[in-house]
Amino acid sequence: MEPFPDVTNKTIFPALESHTMELKLGVSPVIKNKCIPTICAFLNAKGGYIVFGVEDKERRIVGVQASGHELNNELLWFDNFYHVRRITDSNGDYLEPGTLEARIIEVRTEIRIIVLTIRPTPGKTYKCQDGSVWYRLSASIFRIKEHSQEKESDRFINEKKKRELSKELYNLKEDFKNLLGAAKNIDKQLDMLSDAVNTDILHRKEMVEKDMEEQKYNLIHPLQYVICGMSICVLTTKIANLFI
């Protein structure tokens, strides 16, 4: 929001009405009450100024027609925004300190204006006491219908849900990748274990077969000597019988 222009000794207000500037001729109760939607609109935009005591068409500075005591009462009227719910945030909470600041500026002798500076809190939405929401566009204000607010709120909620679901989906994909990698490692380890078991079985089989061959040899070899000896004895006996 741009700084407030210097109005010292000016007869014509040096700025046009815009998205941050509103000019009002006086501070009558009717004008002040009509300014409530304008204040709400500034709060829902980028903030701005409402200047009382300036003609809005010719921008001639005429000043506020009130005495010093009356001017202070006008400032108190704006200060009461902090204590009554003329305007609240979307949750119904009171305005934060510093949101509205009303001050008196003496332009020329006996010519004074009231400047209301409006500073919104970023990210907040504001509404009037009747629940209406107003926005500032160029030098005008417009009201957002309740169903439009609901659609906007629903859109925001849906977008938030989409972001949360996308994040969850991404995390699930990462978990699946990790599980797939772990499964591949387990499968590889099982193959290595299977090869090791098969190798061990073959080695044990060969050892058993070799051991059986050795036992067979150790068993048969002595029998061969016994059989051979017996054969010799029988042959010798037969030869001896021939000579008797």
Backbone as numpy.savetxt, mean C-alpha at the origin, in Angstrom:
# Nx Ny Nz CAx CAy CAz Cx Cy Cz
0.05 26.41 -2.90 -0.79 27.60 -2.90 0.09 28.85 -2.90
-0.21 29.78 -3.82 0.62 30.98 -3.96 0.41 31.93 -2.78
1.41 32.78 -2.49 1.27 33.74 -1.39 0.15 34.75 -1.68
-0.39 35.31 -0.60 -1.44 36.32 -0.76 -0.82 37.60 -1.32
-1.46 38.24 -2.30 -0.87 39.44 -2.93 -0.83 40.65 -1.99
0.11 41.52 -2.26 0.22 42.76 -1.48 -0.90 43.72 -1.91
-1.69 44.19 -0.94 -2.83 45.07 -1.25 -2.66 46.46 -0.62
-1.49 46.72 -0.10 -1.27 48.01 0.59 -1.50 49.17 -0.37
-2.38 50.09 0.05 -2.70 51.31 -0.72 -3.29 51.02 -2.10
-3.83 49.85 -2.29 -4.44 49.50 -3.58 -5.93 49.85 -3.56
-6.42 50.24 -4.71 -7.86 50.47 -4.85 -8.53 49.34 -5.62
-7.74 48.68 -6.46 -8.21 47.51 -7.21 -7.46 46.28 -6.70
-8.20 45.25 -6.39 -7.56 44.03 -5.89 -6.68 43.44 -6.99
-5.42 43.10 -6.68 -4.45 42.72 -7.73 -4.56 41.30 -8.27
-5.59 40.57 -7.91 -5.71 39.19 -8.40 -7.15 38.91 -8.82
-7.29 38.08 -9.84 -8.61 37.67 -10.31 -9.12 36.50 -9.48
-10.41 36.26 -9.53 -10.95 35.05 -8.92 -10.41 33.84 -9.70
-10.04 32.79 -8.97 -9.42 31.62 -9.60 -9.70 30.40 -8.73
-8.98 29.34 -9.01 -9.18 28.12 -8.22 -8.67 28.27 -6.80
-7.93 29.37 -6.53 -7.44 29.61 -5.16 -7.87 30.97 -4.61
-8.73 31.68 -5.32 -9.11 33.04 -4.88 -10.61 33.26 -5.08
-11.28 33.71 -4.00 -12.70 34.04 -4.05 -12.89 35.42 -3.43
-13.65 36.30 -4.10 -13.87 37.67 -3.63 -15.32 37.85 -3.21
-15.52 38.46 -2.02 -16.85 38.71 -1.50 -16.96 40.18 -1.09
-18.14 40.75 -1.33 -18.32 42.16 -1.05 -18.40 42.45 0.45
-19.13 41.63 1.20 -19.29 41.90 2.64 -19.22 40.64 3.47
-19.59 40.79 4.75 -19.55 39.64 5.67 -20.90 39.49 6.38
-21.98 39.72 5.67 -23.29 39.54 6.26 -23.51 38.07 6.58
-24.43 37.74 7.48 -24.72 36.33 7.79 -25.06 35.51 6.56
-25.79 36.08 5.63 -26.16 35.35 4.40 -24.91 35.00 3.60
-24.03 36.00 3.43 -22.80 35.76 2.65 -21.92 34.73 3.34
-21.78 34.85 4.66 -20.92 33.91 5.39 -21.46 32.48 5.28
-22.76 32.31 5.42 -23.34 30.97 5.32 -23.18 30.39 3.91
-23.29 31.29 2.90 -23.07 30.82 1.53 -21.61 30.45 1.27
-20.71 30.97 2.11 -19.28 30.67 1.94 -18.90 29.30 2.47
-19.78 28.67 3.26 -19.42 27.37 3.84 -19.13 26.33 2.75
-19.98 26.17 1.71 -19.62 25.24 0.63 -18.33 25.64 -0.09
-18.09 26.99 -0.20 -16.86 27.45 -0.85 -15.64 27.04 -0.03
-15.73 27.18 1.28 -14.62 26.76 2.15 -14.38 25.26 1.99
-15.47 24.49 1.97 -15.37 23.03 1.78 -14.71 22.72 0.44
-15.10 23.48 -0.60 -14.53 23.25 -1.94 -13.03 23.52 -1.96
-12.60 24.61 -1.30 -11.17 24.90 -1.22 -10.42 23.80 -0.47
-11.04 23.30 0.61 -10.40 22.24 1.39 -10.22 20.97 0.58
-11.15 20.69 -0.34 -11.05 19.49 -1.17 -10.22 19.72 -2.43
-9.69 20.94 -2.59 -8.80 21.23 -3.72 -7.40 21.48 -3.16
-6.82 22.62 -3.50 -5.46 22.92 -3.06 -5.42 24.05 -2.03
-6.60 24.38 -1.46 -6.65 25.50 -0.54 -6.82 26.81 -1.29
-6.82 27.92 -0.54 -6.96 29.21 -1.20 -7.35 30.30 -0.22
-7.88 31.40 -0.77 -8.24 32.57 0.03 -9.66 33.02 -0.32
-10.38 33.42 0.72 -11.65 34.11 0.53 -11.46 35.51 1.10
-11.65 36.53 0.26 -11.42 37.92 0.65 -12.76 38.63 0.78
-13.03 39.19 1.95 -14.27 39.92 2.21 -13.98 41.41 2.19
-14.79 42.14 1.40 -14.61 43.59 1.28 -14.13 43.99 -0.10
-14.33 43.12 -1.11 -13.88 43.38 -2.48 -15.02 43.02 -3.44
-15.33 43.91 -4.36 -16.32 43.61 -5.38 -15.77 42.55 -6.31
-16.54 41.49 -6.56 -16.01 40.37 -7.33 -15.89 40.65 -8.82
-16.68 41.59 -9.37 -16.61 41.85 -10.81 -15.52 42.87 -11.15
-15.60 44.05 -10.56 -14.61 45.09 -10.86 -13.38 45.00 -9.96
-13.47 44.15 -8.95 -12.36 43.93 -8.00 -12.00 45.22 -7.24
-12.96 46.09 -7.07 -12.71 47.33 -6.34 -12.72 47.04 -4.84
-11.67 47.49 -4.15 -11.56 47.25 -2.71 -12.39 48.31 -1.98
-13.50 47.87 -1.39 -14.38 48.79 -0.68 -14.26 48.64 0.84
-13.69 47.54 1.26 -13.52 47.31 2.69 -14.77 46.74 3.34
-14.58 46.24 4.55 -15.70 45.69 5.33 -16.25 46.79 6.20
-17.56 47.02 6.10 -18.21 48.09 6.86 -18.53 47.59 8.26
-17.56 47.68 9.14 -17.75 47.23 10.52 -16.73 47.92 11.41
-17.10 48.07 12.68 -16.18 48.67 13.64 -15.16 47.63 14.10
-14.20 48.06 14.92 -13.18 47.14 15.40 -13.74 45.98 16.18
-14.71 46.25 17.06 -15.33 45.19 17.85 -16.10 44.22 16.95
-16.80 44.77 15.99 -17.56 43.92 15.07 -16.64 43.07 14.20
-15.53 43.64 13.82 -14.56 42.87 13.03 -14.03 41.68 13.83
-13.75 41.91 15.12 -13.28 40.80 15.96 -14.33 39.71 16.08
-15.60 40.11 16.14 -16.68 39.12 16.17 -16.73 38.30 14.89
-16.44 38.96 13.76 -16.39 38.23 12.49 -15.27 37.20 12.50
-14.12 37.57 13.05 -13.01 36.62 13.15 -13.39 35.43 14.04
-14.12 35.71 15.12 -14.56 34.64 16.01 -15.52 33.69 15.31
-16.33 34.22 14.38 -17.26 33.36 13.63 -16.49 32.30 12.85
-15.39 32.70 12.21 -14.57 31.73 11.48 -13.82 30.81 12.43
-13.42 31.33 13.58 -12.72 30.50 14.56 -13.62 29.40 15.10
-14.93 29.66 15.12 -15.87 28.66 15.62 -15.95 27.41 14.76
-15.39 27.46 13.55 -15.36 26.26 12.71 -14.62 25.12 13.42
-13.71 25.47 14.33 -12.96 24.45 15.06 -13.78 23.83 16.19
-14.89 24.47 16.55 -15.67 24.03 17.70 -17.06 23.53 17.34
-17.52 23.83 16.16 -18.81 23.32 15.67 -18.54 22.56 14.38
-19.47 21.73 14.01 -19.25 20.84 12.86 -19.86 21.41 11.58
-19.55 22.68 11.30 -20.01 23.22 10.01 -19.35 22.48 8.86
-18.05 22.18 9.05 -17.29 21.39 8.09 -16.43 20.40 8.89
-16.42 19.15 8.45 -15.59 18.12 9.09 -14.86 17.34 7.99
-13.95 16.47 8.43 -13.36 15.57 7.44 -14.34 14.43 7.17
-13.96 13.52 6.29 -14.88 12.45 5.88 -15.26 11.53 7.03
-14.43 11.49 8.09 -14.73 10.66 9.26 -15.59 11.38 10.29
-15.91 12.66 10.02 -16.71 13.43 10.97 -15.89 14.11 12.04
-14.55 14.11 11.90 -13.69 14.75 12.89 -13.60 16.25 12.65
-13.33 16.99 13.73 -13.20 18.44 13.63 -11.99 18.81 12.76
-11.99 20.05 12.28 -10.87 20.56 11.49 -9.62 20.64 12.37
-8.49 20.35 11.78 -7.23 20.43 12.52 -6.81 21.89 12.68
-6.12 22.22 13.77 -5.65 23.61 13.97 -4.80 24.07 12.78
-5.03 25.32 12.37 -4.29 25.87 11.24 -4.96 25.68 9.91
-6.06 24.91 9.89 -6.76 24.69 8.62 -7.38 25.99 8.10
-7.98 26.75 9.00 -8.57 28.04 8.65 -7.92 29.14 9.48
-7.59 30.26 8.82 -6.99 31.40 9.53 -7.59 32.69 8.98
-8.35 33.39 9.82 -8.97 34.67 9.41 -8.16 35.82 10.02
-7.91 36.84 9.21 -7.15 38.00 9.68 -7.67 39.28 9.01
-7.37 40.39 9.65 -7.78 41.70 9.14 -6.57 42.39 8.52
-6.73 42.89 7.32 -5.66 43.64 6.65 -6.15 45.06 6.39
-5.41 46.04 6.84 -5.75 47.43 6.57 -5.11 47.85 5.25
-5.93 48.08 4.25 -5.45 48.42 2.91 -5.08 49.90 2.84
-6.03 50.73 3.25 -5.82 52.17 3.34 -6.45 52.64 4.64
-6.35 53.88 4.92 -6.94 54.41 6.15 -8.44 54.15 6.17
-8.88 53.46 7.23 -10.30 53.12 7.43 -10.84 52.13 6.40
-9.98 51.56 5.58 -10.42 50.55 4.61 -9.73 49.24 4.99
-10.52 48.33 5.52 -9.99 47.06 5.97 -10.74 45.90 5.33
-10.00 44.85 5.06 -10.60 43.65 4.48 -10.33 42.46 5.41
-11.15 41.47 5.30 -10.94 40.22 6.04 -10.48 39.15 5.04
-9.38 38.49 5.37 -8.84 37.43 4.51 -8.91 36.11 5.26
-9.60 35.14 4.69 -9.67 33.80 5.25 -8.74 32.90 4.44
-7.68 32.42 5.09 -6.73 31.51 4.43 -7.14 30.07 4.76
-7.20 29.25 3.72 -7.69 27.87 3.85 -6.56 26.92 3.46
-6.16 26.08 4.43 -5.04 25.14 4.21 -5.52 23.72 4.48
-5.80 22.95 3.45 -6.27 21.57 3.68 -5.14 20.63 4.08
-5.50 19.55 4.72 -4.54 18.48 5.03 -4.48 17.53 3.84
-3.31 17.31 3.25 -3.23 16.42 2.07 -3.79 15.04 2.36
-4.54 14.53 1.40 -5.09 13.18 1.51 -6.44 13.09 2.20
-6.92 14.21 2.75 -8.21 14.19 3.44 -9.32 14.70 2.53
-10.54 14.22 2.77 -11.73 14.72 2.09 -12.61 15.38 3.14
-13.19 16.51 2.78 -13.99 17.28 3.73 -15.44 17.35 3.26
-16.34 17.49 4.23 -17.77 17.57 3.90 -18.44 18.60 4.81
-19.58 19.14 4.31 -20.36 20.10 5.09 -21.22 19.36 6.11
-21.87 20.15 6.95 -22.67 19.58 8.03 -23.81 18.71 7.49
-24.32 19.04 6.30 -25.40 18.25 5.71 -24.90 17.03 4.95
-23.59 16.81 5.00 -23.01 15.64 4.33 -22.57 15.89 2.90
-22.84 17.08 2.37 -22.47 17.38 0.99 -20.96 17.61 0.87
-20.43 17.24 -0.28 -19.00 17.40 -0.57 -18.86 18.33 -1.77
-18.01 19.36 -1.62 -17.84 20.37 -2.67 -16.40 20.41 -3.12
-16.21 20.76 -4.42 -14.88 20.86 -5.01 -14.74 22.20 -5.74
-13.51 22.67 -5.79 -13.21 23.92 -6.49 -12.65 23.62 -7.85
-13.23 24.21 -8.89 -12.74 24.07 -10.25 -12.73 25.44 -10.89
-11.53 25.93 -11.24 -11.36 27.27 -11.76 -11.90 28.26 -10.72
-12.83 29.12 -11.09 -13.37 30.10 -10.14 -14.76 29.70 -9.66
-15.12 28.42 -9.81 -16.44 27.96 -9.41 -16.33 26.75 -8.48
-17.43 26.47 -7.82 -17.48 25.27 -6.99 -18.59 24.38 -7.51
-18.47 23.09 -7.29 -19.53 22.17 -7.68 -19.63 21.05 -6.65
-20.81 20.50 -6.56 -21.11 19.48 -5.55 -21.02 18.09 -6.16
-20.42 17.20 -5.40 -20.36 15.80 -5.81 -21.53 15.08 -5.18
-22.32 14.39 -5.99 -23.48 13.68 -5.47 -23.03 12.52 -4.60
-23.92 12.12 -3.69 -23.57 11.08 -2.73 -23.23 9.77 -3.40
-24.02 9.39 -4.44 -23.73 8.12 -5.10 -22.40 8.18 -5.82
-22.02 9.38 -6.31 -20.71 9.52 -6.95 -19.61 9.33 -5.93
-19.84 9.83 -4.70 -18.85 9.64 -3.65 -18.70 8.16 -3.34
-19.86 7.46 -3.28 -19.81 6.04 -2.99 -19.07 5.29 -4.08
-19.33 5.65 -5.35 -18.63 5.00 -6.44 -17.14 5.25 -6.35
-16.77 6.48 -6.00 -15.36 6.80 -5.87 -14.74 6.01 -4.74
-15.49 5.91 -3.62 -15.00 5.13 -2.48 -14.88 3.66 -2.85
-15.92 3.14 -3.56 -15.87 1.74 -3.99 -14.69 1.51 -4.93
-14.47 2.46 -5.83 -13.35 2.31 -6.76 -12.03 2.25 -6.01
-11.89 3.12 -5.00 -10.67 3.14 -4.20 -10.49 1.80 -3.47
-11.61 1.31 -2.88 -11.53 0.04 -2.16 -11.19 -1.10 -3.10
-11.82 -1.12 -4.29 -11.54 -2.17 -5.26 -10.09 -2.13 -5.73
-9.59 -0.92 -5.97 -8.19 -0.80 -6.38 -7.26 -1.31 -5.28
-7.60 -0.99 -4.04 -6.78 -1.46 -2.91 -6.82 -2.98 -2.82
-8.04 -3.56 -3.00 -8.16 -5.02 -2.97 -7.37 -5.66 -4.10
-7.41 -5.03 -5.29 -6.67 -5.57 -6.43 -5.18 -5.59 -6.14
-4.69 -4.48 -5.54 -3.26 -4.44 -5.20 -2.90 -5.51 -4.18
-3.78 -5.70 -3.19 -3.51 -6.72 -2.17 -3.55 -8.12 -2.77
-4.54 -8.38 -3.66 -4.62 -9.70 -4.29 -3.43 -9.94 -5.21
-3.00 -8.90 -5.93 -1.84 -9.04 -6.80 -0.59 -9.38 -5.99
-0.47 -8.74 -4.84 0.68 -9.01 -3.97 0.62 -10.44 -3.44
-0.58 -10.88 -3.04 -0.73 -12.25 -2.54 -0.44 -13.26 -3.65
-0.93 -12.97 -4.86 -0.69 -13.87 -5.99 0.79 -13.96 -6.29
1.49 -12.83 -6.25 2.93 -12.82 -6.48 3.64 -13.66 -5.43
3.23 -13.51 -4.16 3.86 -14.29 -3.08 3.59 -15.78 -3.26
2.37 -16.12 -3.70 2.05 -17.53 -3.95 2.90 -18.10 -5.08
3.09 -17.31 -6.14 3.93 -17.76 -7.25 5.36 -17.99 -6.79
5.88 -17.08 -5.95 7.24 -17.23 -5.44 7.34 -18.47 -4.56
6.30 -18.71 -3.72 6.31 -19.90 -2.87 6.27 -21.17 -3.72
5.48 -21.14 -4.81 5.40 -22.31 -5.69 6.75 -22.58 -6.36
7.40 -21.49 -6.79 8.73 -21.65 -7.39 9.70 -22.28 -6.41
9.65 -21.81 -5.17 10.55 -22.35 -4.15 10.26 -23.83 -3.88
8.94 -24.17 -3.81 8.56 -25.57 -3.59 8.98 -26.45 -4.76
8.82 -25.92 -5.98 9.22 -26.68 -7.17 10.72 -26.93 -7.17
11.49 -25.90 -6.79 12.94 -26.07 -6.71 13.32 -27.08 -5.65
12.64 -27.04 -4.50 12.93 -28.00 -3.43 12.57 -29.42 -3.88
11.44 -29.57 -4.62 11.03 -30.89 -5.10 12.06 -31.45 -6.08
12.60 -30.59 -6.95 13.63 -31.03 -7.89 14.88 -31.49 -7.16
15.26 -30.76 -6.12 16.43 -31.15 -5.33 16.21 -32.49 -4.65
14.98 -32.68 -4.10 14.66 -33.96 -3.45 14.70 -35.10 -4.46
14.15 -34.87 -5.66 14.14 -35.89 -6.70 15.57 -36.25 -7.10
16.43 -35.25 -7.19 17.83 -35.49 -7.53 18.52 -36.30 -6.44
18.26 -35.94 -5.19 18.86 -36.68 -4.08 18.37 -38.12 -4.03
17.06 -38.33 -4.35 16.53 -39.70 -4.40 17.20 -40.52 -5.49
17.44 -39.91 -6.65 18.15 -40.62 -7.73 19.56 -41.01 -7.29
20.25 -40.08 -6.62 21.60 -40.36 -6.14 21.58 -41.48 -5.09
20.57 -41.43 -4.21 20.45 -42.46 -3.19 20.15 -43.81 -3.82
19.25 -43.81 -4.83 18.92 -45.06 -5.52 20.15 -45.66 -6.20
20.94 -44.81 -6.87 22.17 -45.29 -7.51 23.13 -45.87 -6.47
23.24 -45.19 -5.34 24.14 -45.67 -4.30 23.69 -47.00 -3.73
22.36 -47.14 -3.54 21.81 -48.41 -3.00 22.04 -49.54 -4.00
21.75 -49.26 -5.29 21.96 -50.30 -6.31 23.43 -50.71 -6.39
24.32 -49.76 -6.33 25.75 -50.06 -6.36 26.15 -50.90 -5.16
25.61 -50.54 -3.99 25.94 -51.30 -2.78 25.40 -52.72 -2.86
24.17 -52.88 -3.40 23.59 -54.23 -3.54 24.43 -55.08 -4.47
24.84 -54.50 -5.60 25.68 -55.27 -6.55 27.00 -55.66 -5.92
27.56 -54.73 -5.16 28.84 -55.04 -4.51 28.68 -56.16 -3.48
27.59 -56.07 -2.71 27.35 -57.12 -1.71 27.09 -58.46 -2.37
26.37 -58.45 -3.50 26.09 -59.69 -4.23 27.39 -60.33 -4.71
28.26 -59.50 -5.27 29.54 -60.03 -5.74 30.36 -60.59 -4.59
30.31 -59.91 -3.44 31.07 -60.40 -2.28 30.51 -61.73 -1.79
29.17 -61.84 -1.79 28.55 -63.11 -1.35 28.90 -64.23 -2.30
28.80 -63.96 -3.62 29.12 -65.00 -4.61 30.57 -65.43 -4.49
31.46 -64.47 -4.27 32.87 -64.81 -4.13 33.11 -65.63 -2.87
32.41 -65.26 -1.80 32.56 -66.00 -0.55 32.04 -67.42 -0.69
30.91 -67.56 -1.42 30.36 -68.91 -1.63 31.31 -69.76 -2.48
31.92 -69.15 -3.47 32.89 -69.88 -4.30 34.07 -70.36 -3.46
34.52 -69.48 -2.58 35.65 -69.87 -1.72 35.26 -71.00 -0.77
34.04 -70.90 -0.21 33.60 -71.96 0.69 33.43 -73.28 -0.05
32.90 -73.18 -1.27 32.73 -74.38 -2.09 34.09 -75.02 -2.40
35.03 -74.15 -2.73 36.37 -74.67 -3.03 36.99 -75.34 -1.80
36.84 -74.65 -0.67 37.42 -75.19 0.57 36.76 -76.50 0.97
35.51 -76.69 0.59 34.81 -77.91 0.93 35.14 -79.04 -0.04
35.21 -78.78 -1.31 35.41 -79.81 -2.34 36.87 -80.24 -2.43
37.78 -79.33 -2.29 39.20 -79.66 -2.48 39.69 -80.77 -1.53
39.40 -80.75 -0.24 39.83 -81.87 0.63 39.17 -83.17 0.24
37.87 -83.12 -0.20 37.19 -84.36 -0.59 37.87 -85.03 -1.77
38.40 -84.19 -2.65 39.11 -84.76 -3.80 40.32 -85.59 -3.36
41.02 -85.11 -2.38 42.17 -85.87 -1.86 41.73 -87.18 -1.22
40.62 -87.10 -0.47 40.11 -88.30 0.20 39.70 -89.34 -0.83
38.96 -88.89 -1.84 38.49 -89.81 -2.88 39.66 -90.42 -3.63
40.64 -89.57 -3.89 41.81 -90.06 -4.61 42.56 -91.13 -3.79
42.66 -90.86 -2.47 43.34 -91.82 -1.58 42.60 -93.14 -1.51
41.29 -93.06 -1.43 40.48 -94.26 -1.37 40.61 -95.06 -2.65
40.65 -94.35 -3.77 40.80 -95.04 -5.06 42.13 -95.80 -5.13
43.15 -95.19 -4.60 44.48 -95.83 -4.62 44.47 -97.07 -3.75
43.82 -96.97 -2.59 43.75 -98.12 -1.67 43.03 -99.29 -2.34
41.92 -99.00 -2.99 41.15 -100.06 -3.65 41.98 -100.71 -4.76
42.68 -99.88 -5.52 43.49 -100.40 -6.62 44.62 -101.27 -6.08
45.20 -100.82 -5.00 46.32 -101.60 -4.40 45.82 -102.94 -3.92
44.64 -102.95 -3.34 44.07 -104.21 -2.81 43.81 -105.17 -3.95
43.30 -104.71 -5.05 43.02 -105.57 -6.18 44.33 -106.16 -6.76
45.34 -105.34 -6.82 46.62 -105.84 -7.36 47.19 -106.93 -6.45
47.05 -106.66 -5.15 47.58 -107.66 -4.17 46.83 -108.96 -4.29
45.58 -108.96 -4.51 44.79 -110.19 -4.65 45.21 -110.97 -5.89
45.68 -110.34 -6.89 46.12 -111.04 -8.10 47.34 -111.92 -7.82
48.18 -111.53 -6.92 49.39 -112.30 -6.66 49.17 -113.35 -5.58
48.08 -113.47 -5.04 47.85 -114.50 -4.01 47.39 -115.79 -4.69
